């Protein structure tokens, strides 16, 4: 039987892996796609390497914006989780206080 802690550790590990894959794709996909598009356009218009460089620079901007958005979502979910935990603690305190008053 799995203990609560080992289940929590597995969930934490899964969350970390999920986050690293999401961030990796957020960075890698724009770089690969826009670099390839830049290379293809360089061949078509015979402007090598300028459109490739432009594609890479544009991909850095796109990846940076994607990371900012992802981090914003992560921070918002962490704040919400923290707020929910605080509500749970407050309601538990109220419950305990009410029970103590009932026993007195």
C-alpha positions as CSV (number, residue, x, y, z in Angstrom):
1,X,0.0,0.0,0.0
2,X,1.3,3.5,-0.9
3,X,1.6,6.0,1.8
4,X,0.3,9.6,1.4
5,X,3.8,10.9,1.2
6,X,4.9,8.6,-1.6
7,X,1.7,9.4,-3.6
8,X,2.4,13.1,-3.0
9,X,6.0,12.7,-4.2
10,X,4.8,10.9,-7.3
11,X,2.3,13.6,-8.1
12,X,5.0,16.3,-7.5
13,X,7.4,14.4,-9.8
14,X,4.7,14.1,-12.5
15,X,3.9,17.8,-12.2
16,X,7.6,18.7,-12.6
17,X,8.0,16.5,-15.6
18,X,4.8,17.9,-17.2
19,X,6.0,21.4,-16.6
20,X,9.4,20.7,-18.1
21,X,7.9,19.2,-21.2
22,X,5.5,22.1,-21.6
23,X,8.3,24.6,-21.3
24,X,10.5,22.6,-23.6
25,X,7.9,22.6,-26.3
26,X,7.1,26.3,-25.7
27,X,10.7,27.0,-26.6
28,X,11.6,24.4,-29.2
29,X,8.6,24.4,-31.5
30,X,8.8,28.1,-32.4
31,X,12.5,27.9,-32.9
32,X,12.3,24.9,-35.2
33,X,9.3,26.0,-37.2
34,X,10.4,29.6,-37.7
35,X,14.0,28.6,-38.5
36,X,12.7,26.2,-41.1
37,X,10.4,28.8,-42.6
38,X,13.2,31.3,-42.7
39,X,15.5,28.7,-44.4
40,X,12.8,27.8,-47.0
41,X,12.2,31.5,-47.7
42,X,15.9,32.1,-48.0
43,X,16.1,29.4,-50.7
44,X,13.1,30.8,-52.5
45,X,14.2,34.4,-52.5
46,X,18.0,33.8,-52.5
47,X,18.5,35.9,-49.4
48,X,20.5,33.5,-47.3
49,X,21.0,33.7,-44.3
50,X,18.9,36.8,-43.6
51,X,15.5,35.3,-43.4
52,X,16.8,32.3,-41.4
53,X,18.3,34.8,-38.9
54,X,15.0,36.8,-38.9
55,X,13.1,33.5,-38.3
56,X,15.3,32.6,-35.3
57,X,15.0,36.1,-33.8
58,X,11.2,36.1,-34.3
59,X,11.1,32.6,-32.7
60,X,13.0,33.9,-29.6
61,X,10.3,36.6,-29.2
62,X,7.5,34.1,-29.7
63,X,9.1,31.7,-27.2
64,X,9.6,34.4,-24.7
65,X,6.0,35.6,-24.9
66,X,4.9,31.9,-24.6
67,X,7.0,31.5,-21.5
68,X,5.7,34.7,-19.9
69,X,2.1,33.5,-20.5
70,X,2.8,30.0,-19.1
71,X,4.6,31.4,-16.0
72,X,1.7,33.8,-15.5
73,X,-0.8,30.9,-15.6
74,X,1.4,28.9,-13.2
75,X,1.7,31.8,-10.7
76,X,-2.1,32.4,-10.9
77,X,-2.8,28.7,-10.2
78,X,-0.3,28.7,-7.3
79,X,-2.0,31.8,-5.8
80,X,-5.4,30.2,-6.2
81,X,-4.2,27.0,-4.5
82,X,-2.6,29.0,-1.7
83,X,-5.8,30.9,-1.2
84,X,-7.8,27.7,-1.1
85,X,-5.4,26.2,1.4
86,X,-5.8,29.3,3.6
87,X,-9.6,29.1,3.4
88,X,-9.4,25.4,4.4
89,X,-7.2,26.3,7.4
90,X,-9.6,29.1,8.4
91,X,-12.6,26.9,8.1
92,X,-10.9,24.2,10.2
93,X,-10.0,26.8,12.9
94,X,-13.7,28.0,12.9
95,X,-14.9,24.4,13.2
96,X,-12.5,23.6,16.0
97,X,-13.5,26.8,17.8
98,X,-17.2,26.0,17.4
99,X,-16.7,22.5,18.7
100,X,-14.8,23.9,21.7
101,X,-17.7,26.2,22.5
102,X,-20.1,23.4,22.2
103,X,-18.1,21.3,24.8
104,X,-17.9,24.2,27.2
